[in-house]
Amino acid sequence: MKKSYQSLEVNSRYNMKQVIHRKLSANFLQLSLIFLLAFSTSLFAQEGDPVEGKKLFRANCASCHKLDGKMTGPALRNVETRLVEEGLDRAWIYAWVKNSSGVIKSGDAYANKIYNEYKGAAMTAFPQFSNTDIDNILAYTAEVKKPVVVETPKGVPVQSGNSNKLILGALALLFALLAIALFLVNKTLRRFADDKGVALAEKTKRTPIWKVFIQNQFLVLVSTIILMLASAYFVYGFFMQVGVNQGYEPVQPIHFSHRIHAGENGVDCKYCHSSARVSKHSGIPSLNVCMNCHKTISNVVDETQAKGLSEYGVNYNSEIEKLYKASGWNVEEQDYTETPSPVKWIQIHKLPDFAYFNHSQHVVVGGIECQTCHGPIEEMEIVSQHAPLTMGWCINCHRETNVKVKDNAYYTKIHEQLSKKYGVENLTAAQMGGLECGKCHY
């Protein structure tokens, strides 16, 4: 009886311990789950989504801020870390982004310090931003800066002078071996003929070919005529190319990529060459026109930079620095505090002094696209002269191009008269007097 009681007591203690262990395990799991959820929520809230943050940054912040380098406002790379060092938390950042002027008016020391440092340029308020939006932007600014990776374009082998020398050396060695082999074969055959008693034919003296040529008068006459015609043809072609610079592609003091500006970014040609609408010349844009954009664009994105370095051998950031030096722009001060210097641009398209060409007449009245004369300018990394710009080329254009006279009061009367005269609806420049000498020469 006593043994059974003891065994029952032991079992009950064992069961109680199991119950206690199960409760402790359950409580521990619950606490762990709660802590994990809280930690993950906090972590997500703190870190944010850098992909969404990048979109928000480019749409709202990039006009005044860069990640690396001052602009209208300070650089924002690791901005939260710097603010924490100043004793500020994320709640302060929320208040600043949503209403910076309110934080300044409240007397906040750091807010007034930034406001005065940037010459009273108040930050635009973004009350529409939620805390999550700001978290995403901060996550993007906290990303480590990725280095520019320059890759050699696929399908374009890297050639060097050493490899070319090796190829030429191998070919020279091959020809030398071939010559030696022919010499040995000839020597062996002669020895074989001597052993067999085979007599080799004696060399007969031949009349030199130049004597045969001189003795044949008909051949001399025909050759002389052909030589004179060929010489006249090549002399004519040489003189016709004087002053024709088709394909001329000089290296400019500051590299300007029409492919990026007019092609990828879609900048209209007449934004920079505005005088083409109203003047004889298209004009070289002043550096102020460049600085309209490049006050805020002081460097390019990594992808574009890598593409320029690998495909074209151009460091776009260095070229922008040349622009700043020429215009006297100080990046740190964000002002024109340096001494400007002129840029010695190299003219590509040149016409003779006796040839008159008016850009506004062709662009505005004629409605001619820039690409008609200058080629696919939006695809050119380095600009070259696309057309020959010869007299014959201009005349052909005048003969083939219809003048756009619709809704043009200047041409209404003359269009009606000439249409009746030629019996056509559309008139070419030639039919409107475009082939008269005085139109282009004066």
GUTI-29051 format. One record per residue (C-alpha): residue number from 1; residue in three letters; x, y, z. Coordinates in steps of 0.1 Angstrom, whole numbers, plus 5000, padded with zeros to 4 digits. Example, Ala and Ser with C-alpha at 12.3 -4.5 7.8 and 13.67 -1.06 7.14 Angstrom:
<rs>
R  nr rest    X    Y    Z
R   1  ala 5123 4955 5078
R   2  ser 5137 4989 5071
</rs>
This chain:
<rs>
R  nr rest    X    Y    Z
R   1  met 5000 5000 5000
R   2  lys 5028 5023 5009
R   3  lys 5047 5015 4977
R   4  ser 5016 5022 4956
R   5  tyr 5012 5056 4974
R   6  gln 5048 5065 4967
R   7  ser 5045 5056 4931
R   8  leu 5013 5077 4928
R   9  glu 5031 5106 4944
R  10  val 5060 5103 4920
R  11  asn 5037 5102 4890
R  12  ser 5018 5132 4902
R  13  arg 5050 5152 4907
R  14  tyr 5062 5142 4872
R  15  asn 5029 5153 4857
R  16  met 5030 5186 4875
R  17  lys 5065 5192 4862
R  18  gln 5054 5184 4827
R  19  val 5025 5209 4830
R  20  ile 5048 5236 4843
R  21  his 5073 5230 4815
R  22  arg 5045 5231 4789
R  23  lys 5032 5264 4803
R  24  leu 5067 5279 4804
R  25  ser 5074 5268 4768
R  26  ala 5040 5282 4757
R  27  asn 5047 5315 4774
R  28  phe 5082 5317 4760
R  29  leu 5070 5310 4725
R  30  gln 5043 5336 4728
R  31  leu 5067 5362 4741
R  32  ser 5092 5353 4713
R  33  leu 5065 5356 4687
R  34  ile 5054 5390 4700
R  35  phe 5090 5402 4702
R  36  leu 5097 5390 4667
R  37  leu 5067 5407 4653
R  38  ala 5074 5439 4671
R  39  phe 5111 5438 4660
R  40  ser 5102 5430 4624
R  41  thr 5076 5458 4623
R  42  ser 5101 5482 4638
R  43  leu 5128 5471 4615
R  44  phe 5106 5475 4584
R  45  ala 5094 5508 4596
R  46  gln 5130 5520 4602
R  47  glu 5146 5506 4571
R  48  gly 5118 5514 4545
R  49  asp 5119 5504 4508
R  50  pro 5149 5519 4490
R  51  val 5133 5512 4456
R  52  glu 5102 5532 4464
R  53  gly 5124 5558 4480
R  54  lys 5145 5562 4449
R  55  lys 5113 5570 4429
R  56  leu 5102 5595 4455
R  57  phe 5136 5611 4456
R  58  arg 5139 5616 4419
R  59  ala 5104 5629 4416
R  60  asn 5105 5654 4445
R  61  cys 5140 5658 4459
R  62  ala 5164 5657 4430
R  63  ser 5157 5692 4418
R  64  cys 5174 5706 4450
R  65  his 5194 5678 4465
R  66  lys 5220 5653 4453
R  67  leu 5231 5622 4472
R  68  asp 5268 5632 4470
R  69  gly 5276 5669 4468
R  70  lys 5259 5702 4477
R  71  met 5233 5718 4454
R  72  thr 5205 5741 4464
R  73  gly 5203 5720 4496
R  74  pro 5228 5697 4513
R  75  ala 5239 5663 4502
R  76  leu 5215 5636 4514
R  77  arg 5238 5605 4515
R  78  asn 5235 5591 4551
R  79  val 5216 5622 4562
R  80  glu 5199 5603 4590
R  81  thr 5233 5593 4605
R  82  arg 5245 5629 4605
R  83  leu 5213 5641 4621
R  84  val 5215 5614 4648
R  85  glu 5250 5627 4656
R  86  glu 5234 5662 4661
R  87  gly 5210 5646 4686
R  88  leu 5180 5646 4663
R  89  asp 5157 5616 4658
R  90  arg 5134 5605 4630
R  91  ala 5104 5624 4645
R  92  trp 5124 5656 4639
R  93  ile 5129 5645 4602
R  94  tyr 5092 5639 4598
R  95  ala 5084 5674 4611
R  96  trp 5111 5690 4589
R  97  val 5101 5673 4557
R  98  lys 5064 5680 4561
R  99  asn 5068 5716 4573
R 100  ser 5103 5730 4574
R 101  ser 5093 5766 4579
R 102  gly 5073 5756 4610
R 103  val 5103 5740 4625
R 104  ile 5124 5771 4618
R 105  lys 5098 5794 4633
R 106  ser 5097 5772 4664
R 107  gly 5133 5783 4672
R 108  asp 5149 5750 4666
R 109  ala 5187 5756 4667
R 110  tyr 5197 5731 4640
R 111  ala 5169 5741 4616
R 112  asn 5179 5778 4618
R 113  lys 5216 5768 4614
R 114  ile 5208 5750 4581
R 115  tyr 5184 5778 4570
R 116  asn 5212 5804 4575
R 117  glu 5239 5783 4560
R 118  tyr 5220 5780 4527
R 119  lys 5213 5818 4525
R 120  gly 5177 5816 4536
R 121  ala 5166 5791 4510
R 122  ala 5136 5775 4526
R 123  met 5130 5738 4519
R 124  thr 5098 5730 4501
R 125  ala 5072 5715 4524
R 126  phe 5058 5680 4516
R 127  pro 5027 5676 4538
R 128  gln 5014 5650 4515
R 129  phe 5043 5626 4525
R 130  ser 5034 5599 4550
R 131  asn 5060 5587 4575
R 132  thr 5063 5556 4554
R 133  asp 5072 5577 4523
R 134  ile 5099 5595 4543
R 135  asp 5112 5561 4557
R 136  asn 5115 5549 4521
R 137  ile 5135 5580 4511
R 138  leu 5158 5577 4541
R 139  ala 5164 5540 4532
R 140  tyr 5174 5551 4497
R 141  thr 5198 5578 4510
R 142  ala 5213 5552 4534
R 143  glu 5224 5529 4506
R 144  val 5262 5525 4500
R 145  lys 5274 5543 4470
R 146  lys 5281 5518 4442
R 147  pro 5314 5523 4423
R 148  val 5313 5528 4385
R 149  val 5319 5495 4367
R 150  val 5334 5500 4332
R 151  glu 5329 5470 4310
R 152  thr 5342 5464 4275
R 153  pro 5312 5463 4250
R 154  lys 5303 5428 4239
R 155  gly 5315 5419 4204
R 156  val 5342 5446 4203
R 157  pro 5376 5429 4209
R 158  val 5403 5449 4227
R 159  gln 5431 5454 4203
R 160  ser 5466 5464 4212
R 161  gly 5498 5473 4193
R 162  asn 5515 5442 4206
R 163  ser 5490 5418 4192
R 164  asn 5493 5434 4157
R 165  lys 5531 5431 4159
R 166  leu 5528 5395 4168
R 167  ile 5505 5388 4138
R 168  leu 5529 5407 4114
R 169  gly 5559 5388 4129
R 170  ala 5541 5354 4124
R 171  leu 5533 5363 4087
R 172  ala 5569 5374 4080
R 173  leu 5582 5341 4095
R 174  leu 5557 5321 4074
R 175  phe 5569 5338 4042
R 176  ala 5605 5333 4051
R 177  leu 5599 5295 4057
R 178  leu 5581 5293 4024
R 179  ala 5610 5310 4005
R 180  ile 5635 5286 4021
R 181  ala 5613 5256 4012
R 182  leu 5611 5267 3975
R 183  phe 5648 5272 3974
R 184  leu 5654 5237 3988
R 185  val 5629 5221 3964
R 186  asn 5646 5239 3934
R 187  lys 5681 5227 3946
R 188  thr 5668 5191 3951
R 189  leu 5653 5190 3916
R 190  arg 5685 5203 3899
R 191  arg 5705 5177 3918
R 192  phe 5681 5150 3907
R 193  ala 5684 5161 3871
R 194  asp 5722 5160 3873
R 195  asp 5721 5124 3887
R 196  lys 5698 5112 3859
R 197  gly 5718 5130 3832
R 198  val 5689 5153 3822
R 199  ala 5700 5184 3804
R 200  leu 5683 5216 3815
R 201  ala 5672 5240 3788
R 202  glu 5693 5270 3784
R 203  lys 5678 5304 3792
R 204  thr 5670 5323 3760
R 205  lys 5675 5361 3760
R 206  arg 5641 5379 3758
R 207  thr 5634 5414 3746
R 208  pro 5625 5437 3775
R 209  ile 5588 5445 3777
R 210  trp 5594 5482 3776
R 211  lys 5611 5479 3742
R 212  val 5582 5458 3729
R 213  phe 5558 5485 3742
R 214  ile 5577 5514 3725
R 215  gln 5579 5495 3692
R 216  asn 5541 5491 3691
R 217  gln 5529 5526 3681
R 218  phe 5492 5517 3684
R 219  leu 5496 5505 3719
R 220  val 5516 5536 3729
R 221  leu 5488 5559 3714
R 222  val 5460 5540 3732
R 223  ser 5479 5540 3765
R 224  thr 5486 5577 3763
R 225  ile 5450 5585 3757
R 226  ile 5439 5564 3786
R 227  leu 5465 5579 3809
R 228  met 5455 5615 3799
R 229  leu 5418 5607 3806
R 230  ala 5425 5591 3839
R 231  ser 5447 5620 3850
R 232  ala 5420 5645 3840
R 233  tyr 5394 5625 3860
R 234  phe 5415 5624 3891
R 235  val 5426 5660 3889
R 236  tyr 5390 5671 3884
R 237  gly 5379 5650 3914
R 238  phe 5407 5665 3935
R 239  phe 5398 5700 3928
R 240  met 5361 5693 3933
R 241  gln 5369 5682 3969
R 242  val 5386 5715 3978
R 243  gly 5365 5731 4005
R 244  val 5343 5700 4009
R 245  asn 5346 5688 4045
R 246  gln 5320 5660 4046
R 247  gly 5328 5637 4075
R 248  tyr 5348 5664 4093
R 249  glu 5347 5654 4130
R 250  pro 5369 5677 4152
R 251  val 5375 5671 4189
R 252  gln 5359 5699 4209
R 253  pro 5375 5715 4240
R 254  ile 5344 5704 4260
R 255  his 5328 5671 4249
R 256  phe 5291 5676 4242
R 257  ser 5270 5645 4235
R 258  his 5241 5652 4212
R 259  arg 5232 5616 4216
R 260  ile 5224 5621 4253
R 261  his 5210 5656 4251
R 262  ala 5189 5655 4219
R 263  gly 5185 5618 4218
R 264  glu 5180 5602 4252
R 265  asn 5168 5634 4270
R 266  gly 5148 5648 4240
R 267  val 5161 5684 4243
R 268  asp 5148 5703 4213
R 269  cys 5176 5716 4189
R 270  lys 5162 5751 4190
R 271  tyr 5164 5753 4228
R 272  cys 5201 5756 4225
R 273  his 5203 5770 4189
R 274  ser 5175 5794 4194
R 275  ser 5188 5820 4169
R 276  ala 5181 5795 4141
R 277  arg 5145 5807 4142
R 278  val 5152 5844 4136
R 279  ser 5187 5846 4122
R 280  lys 5210 5837 4093
R 281  his 5231 5817 4117
R 282  ser 5220 5789 4141
R 283  gly 5244 5803 4167
R 284  ile 5266 5787 4194
R 285  pro 5247 5785 4227
R 286  ser 5262 5806 4255
R 287  leu 5274 5788 4286
R 288  asn 5244 5803 4305
R 289  val 5221 5780 4284
R 290  cys 5242 5750 4295
R 291  met 5241 5762 4331
R 292  asn 5203 5764 4331
R 293  cys 5204 5726 4336
R 294  his 5239 5720 4348
R 295  lys 5236 5741 4379
R 296  thr 5217 5711 4393
R 297  ile 5232 5683 4371
R 298  ser 5269 5682 4383
R 299  asn 5274 5645 4377
R 300  val 5257 5618 4358
R 301  val 5242 5585 4370
R 302  asp 5265 5555 4372
R 303  glu 5250 5537 4343
R 304  thr 5254 5566 4319
R 305  gln 5289 5573 4332
R 306  ala 5300 5536 4327
R 307  lys 5285 5536 4292
R 308  gly 5305 5567 4283
R 309  leu 5337 5554 4297
R 310  ser 5334 5520 4280
R 311  glu 5320 5529 4246
R 312  tyr 5332 5564 4239
R 313  gly 5362 5569 4262
R 314  val 5345 5600 4277
R 315  asn 5343 5608 4314
R 316  tyr 5311 5629 4314
R 317  asn 5318 5642 4350
R 318  ser 5352 5656 4340
R 319  glu 5335 5674 4310
R 320  ile 5309 5690 4333
R 321  glu 5338 5702 4355
R 322  lys 5353 5719 4324
R 323  leu 5320 5736 4319
R 324  tyr 5320 5749 4355
R 325  lys 5355 5762 4351
R 326  ala 5347 5780 4319
R 327  ser 5316 5796 4333
R 328  gly 5331 5805 4367
R 329  trp 5306 5784 4387
R 330  asn 5317 5774 4422
R 331  val 5301 5741 4432
R 332  glu 5307 5745 4469
R 333  glu 5293 5780 4470
R 334  gln 5266 5774 4444
R 335  asp 5274 5807 4428
R 336  tyr 5295 5824 4401
R 337  thr 5325 5833 4422
R 338  glu 5353 5822 4399
R 339  thr 5368 5839 4369
R 340  pro 5351 5827 4336
R 341  ser 5371 5819 4305
R 342  pro 5359 5816 4269
R 343  val 5355 5782 4253
R 344  lys 5373 5779 4219
R 345  trp 5347 5758 4201
R 346  ile 5357 5745 4167
R 347  gln 5333 5753 4138
R 348  ile 5322 5722 4119
R 349  his 5298 5734 4092
R 350  lys 5314 5761 4070
R 351  leu 5301 5778 4038
R 352  pro 5321 5800 4014
R 353  asp 5319 5837 4020
R 354  phe 5302 5842 3986
R 355  ala 5274 5817 3995
R 356  tyr 5243 5831 4013
R 357  phe 5223 5807 4036
R 358  asn 5196 5818 4060
R 359  his 5186 5794 4088
R 360  ser 5154 5812 4097
R 361  gln 5142 5811 4061
R 362  his 5147 5773 4059
R 363  val 5136 5765 4095
R 364  val 5106 5788 4099
R 365  val 5093 5794 4064
R 366  gly 5105 5762 4047
R 367  gly 5098 5740 4077
R 368  ile 5130 5720 4071
R 369  glu 5140 5697 4099
R 370  cys 5175 5700 4113
R 371  gln 5183 5664 4104
R 372  thr 5177 5672 4067
R 373  cys 5211 5690 4065
R 374  his 5228 5678 4097
R 375  gly 5219 5642 4096
R 376  pro 5208 5620 4126
R 377  ile 5222 5645 4151
R 378  glu 5203 5629 4179
R 379  glu 5224 5597 4175
R 380  met 5258 5614 4173
R 381  glu 5281 5612 4203
R 382  ile 5307 5633 4184
R 383  val 5292 5657 4158
R 384  ser 5305 5654 4122
R 385  gln 5295 5671 4090
R 386  his 5269 5648 4075
R 387  ala 5262 5664 4041
R 388  pro 5287 5677 4016
R 389  leu 5271 5712 4015
R 390  thr 5282 5717 3979
R 391  met 5264 5738 3953
R 392  gly 5251 5707 3935
R 393  trp 5237 5693 3968
R 394  cys 5218 5725 3975
R 395  ile 5204 5727 3939
R 396  asn 5192 5691 3941
R 397  cys 5174 5699 3974
R 398  his 5157 5730 3958
R 399  arg 5146 5709 3929
R 400  glu 5131 5681 3950
R 401  thr 5117 5698 3981
R 402  asn 5082 5712 3981
R 403  val 5078 5745 3998
R 404  lys 5053 5744 4027
R 405  val 5030 5773 4018
R 406  lys 4999 5762 4037
R 407  asp 4987 5789 4061
R 408  asn 5015 5811 4050
R 409  ala 5001 5845 4039
R 410  tyr 5034 5855 4023
R 411  tyr 5032 5828 3997
R 412  thr 4994 5828 3991
R 413  lys 4994 5851 3960
R 414  ile 5026 5838 3944
R 415  his 5016 5802 3950
R 416  glu 4983 5807 3931
R 417  gln 5001 5823 3902
R 418  leu 5029 5798 3899
R 419  ser 5006 5768 3904
R 420  lys 4986 5779 3873
R 421  lys 5019 5785 3854
R 422  tyr 5033 5751 3861
R 423  gly 5000 5733 3864
R 424  val 5009 5717 3897
R 425  glu 4995 5719 3932
R 426  asn 5028 5717 3951
R 427  leu 5057 5740 3942
R 428  thr 5094 5732 3947
R 429  ala 5119 5758 3957
R 430  ala 5133 5757 3922
R 431  gln 5099 5766 3907
R 432  met 5097 5796 3930
R 433  gly 5130 5810 3919
R 434  gly 5153 5789 3941
R 435  leu 5178 5783 3913
R 436  glu 5184 5820 3905
R 437  cys 5221 5829 3910
R 438  gly 5212 5860 3931
R 439  lys 5193 5839 3956
R 440  cys 5225 5824 3970
R 441  his 5253 5845 3956
R 442  tyr 5256 5882 3961
</rs>
